[in-house]
Amino acid sequence: MIEVSQWVATSADRVFAVLADGWLYPLWVVGASHMRDVDPGWPAEGTRIHHSVGPWPLNVRDTTRVLAVEPGRMLELDARVWPTGAARVRLTLTSDGDDQTRVTIEEVFDRGPARLIPAPFQAALIRPRNIESLRRLADIAEHREVVCKPGIDG
């Protein structure tokens, strides 16, 4: 998996609250362009967000499904972008007190034609995008008034 990390100047609960609001997905995920729907209960295991990827009018309508979740600590996703393939994405939050969280994102194409791309080329595509995605996630978590879902904010 290709791994990128960034320190965020806020609590893991605030960062996770951003991840737990599926409607915010296109604000921090580079390439996501439009949210169509969020399954009730997101980010419970098995729930999906329904989004579009890419610029209009060439965008692709697809979904991302939760594979595993540990509120405040980890979110693992199956991010589809057919016809190119799908990626397994894991976001891990490591708290260092109430005001510092290390966010690590790991990603690898694991299905479809994109999985045939050699690892160095996958890294060249994924790493810059995920660096920017983590910057955007940090900005939202640090500066936006976040409404925490019950059970997520402690």
Wavefront OBJ file of the C-alpha trace (Angstrom):
o trace
v 0.000 0.000 0.000
v 1.118 3.554 -0.698
v 1.241 5.492 2.589
v 1.087 9.226 3.317
v 0.792 10.864 6.754
v 0.155 14.339 8.109
v -0.193 15.884 11.542
v -3.503 17.683 12.097
v -3.786 20.284 14.840
v -6.978 18.967 16.411
v -8.386 15.903 18.133
v -8.916 12.533 16.477
v -12.641 12.887 17.245
v -12.840 16.105 15.195
v -10.956 14.503 12.298
v -13.180 11.443 12.436
v -16.274 13.664 12.526
v -15.252 14.995 9.103
v -14.774 11.442 7.800
v -18.136 10.484 9.307
v -19.951 13.190 7.331
v -20.212 11.567 3.915
v -21.480 14.794 2.366
v -18.027 16.339 2.961
v -16.240 13.659 0.880
v -15.760 15.778 -2.290
v -14.397 18.645 -0.195
v -11.345 16.704 0.917
v -10.923 13.820 -1.566
v -9.046 15.039 -4.627
v -10.896 13.903 -7.748
v -14.323 13.493 -6.145
v -16.563 16.083 -7.747
v -20.164 15.549 -6.631
v -22.090 13.751 -3.879
v -25.369 12.161 -4.920
v -26.349 10.327 -1.739
v -25.079 9.008 1.589
v -26.482 5.765 3.011
v -28.184 6.110 6.404
v -25.783 5.087 9.152
v -22.606 6.118 7.269
v -19.841 5.239 8.184
v -21.103 1.924 9.565
v -19.589 -1.173 7.975
v -21.254 -1.923 4.635
v -22.714 1.573 4.126
v -21.904 3.527 0.977
v -21.562 7.016 -0.313
v -22.630 7.661 -3.889
v -20.389 10.147 -5.659
v -19.019 11.243 -8.988
v -15.342 11.421 -9.885
v -13.706 13.669 -12.468
v -14.675 16.876 -14.245
v -18.124 17.480 -15.651
v -19.314 16.318 -18.183
v -16.810 13.464 -18.190
v -17.414 12.442 -14.589
v -18.020 8.841 -13.567
v -20.830 7.982 -11.136
v -19.665 5.479 -8.552
v -19.697 4.444 -4.901
v -17.376 4.021 -1.948
v -18.223 1.364 0.668
v -17.062 1.044 4.268
v -15.118 -2.188 4.798
v -14.198 -1.603 8.457
v -14.550 1.159 11.000
v -13.280 1.964 14.481
v -14.851 5.338 15.362
v -12.199 7.898 16.191
v -9.382 5.583 15.070
v -9.777 4.007 11.623
v -11.888 3.928 8.481
v -11.237 1.413 5.703
v -12.938 1.912 2.353
v -13.481 0.202 -0.971
v -13.298 3.160 -3.375
v -14.581 2.298 -6.842
v -13.832 4.238 -10.009
v -15.091 1.946 -12.750
v -14.120 1.200 -15.437
v -10.541 1.806 -14.222
v -10.870 -0.293 -11.070
v -11.120 0.026 -7.323
v -8.800 0.858 -4.464
v -8.587 -0.197 -0.846
v -8.108 2.919 1.279
v -7.365 2.915 5.020
v -7.337 6.088 7.099
v -5.777 5.687 10.533
v -5.936 8.355 13.244
v -3.309 8.371 15.982
v -4.022 10.848 18.757
v -1.265 12.726 20.557
v -3.435 14.501 23.114
v -6.467 16.684 22.476
v -4.827 18.920 19.908
v -2.675 16.717 17.659
v -3.628 13.776 15.461
v -1.474 11.938 12.977
v -3.620 10.946 10.008
v -2.236 8.195 7.795
v -3.822 7.214 4.519
v -2.844 3.958 2.823
v -4.123 3.129 -0.639
v -3.601 0.546 -3.331
v -5.495 -0.376 -6.481
v -6.722 -3.901 -5.784
v -9.263 -4.614 -8.550
v -9.791 -3.888 -12.204
v -7.280 -2.763 -14.817
v -5.618 -0.222 -12.480
v -4.256 -3.035 -10.264
v -1.992 -4.015 -13.174
v -0.142 -0.695 -12.941
v 3.324 -1.358 -11.451
v 3.724 -0.171 -7.841
v 6.112 2.726 -8.624
v 3.622 4.148 -11.125
v 0.701 3.645 -8.701
v 2.713 5.562 -6.104
v 3.391 8.373 -8.598
v -0.371 8.709 -9.145
v -1.626 8.133 -5.610
v 0.958 9.843 -3.373
v 0.536 13.476 -4.621
v -3.244 13.155 -4.650
v -3.316 11.808 -1.087
v -0.922 14.485 0.183
v -3.374 17.110 -1.070
v -6.381 15.154 0.238
v -4.841 15.092 3.730
v -4.143 18.851 3.527
v -7.802 19.438 2.687
v -8.969 17.083 5.446
v -6.739 18.924 7.936
v -8.139 22.310 6.907
v -11.711 21.132 7.380
v -11.026 19.402 10.708
v -9.025 22.323 12.111
v -11.204 25.229 10.945
v -14.781 24.097 10.295
v -17.374 23.850 12.999
v -17.984 20.086 12.930
v -21.162 18.446 14.127
v -20.229 15.101 15.675
v -22.531 12.115 15.263
v -23.688 10.398 18.454
v -21.094 7.912 19.658
v -18.325 9.467 17.617
v -17.398 12.461 19.744
v -16.688 10.433 22.855
l 1 2 3 4 5 6 7 8 9 10 11 12 13 14 15 16 17 18 19 20 21 22 23 24 25 26 27 28 29 30 31 32 33 34 35 36 37 38 39 40 41 42 43 44 45 46 47 48 49 50 51 52 53 54 55 56 57 58 59 60 61 62 63 64 65 66 67 68 69 70 71 72 73 74 75 76 77 78 79 80 81 82 83 84 85 86 87 88 89 90 91 92 93 94 95 96 97 98 99 100 101 102 103 104 105 106 107 108 109 110 111 112 113 114 115 116 117 118 119 120 121 122 123 124 125 126 127 128 129 130 131 132 133 134 135 136 137 138 139 140 141 142 143 144 145 146 147 148 149 150 151 152 153 154
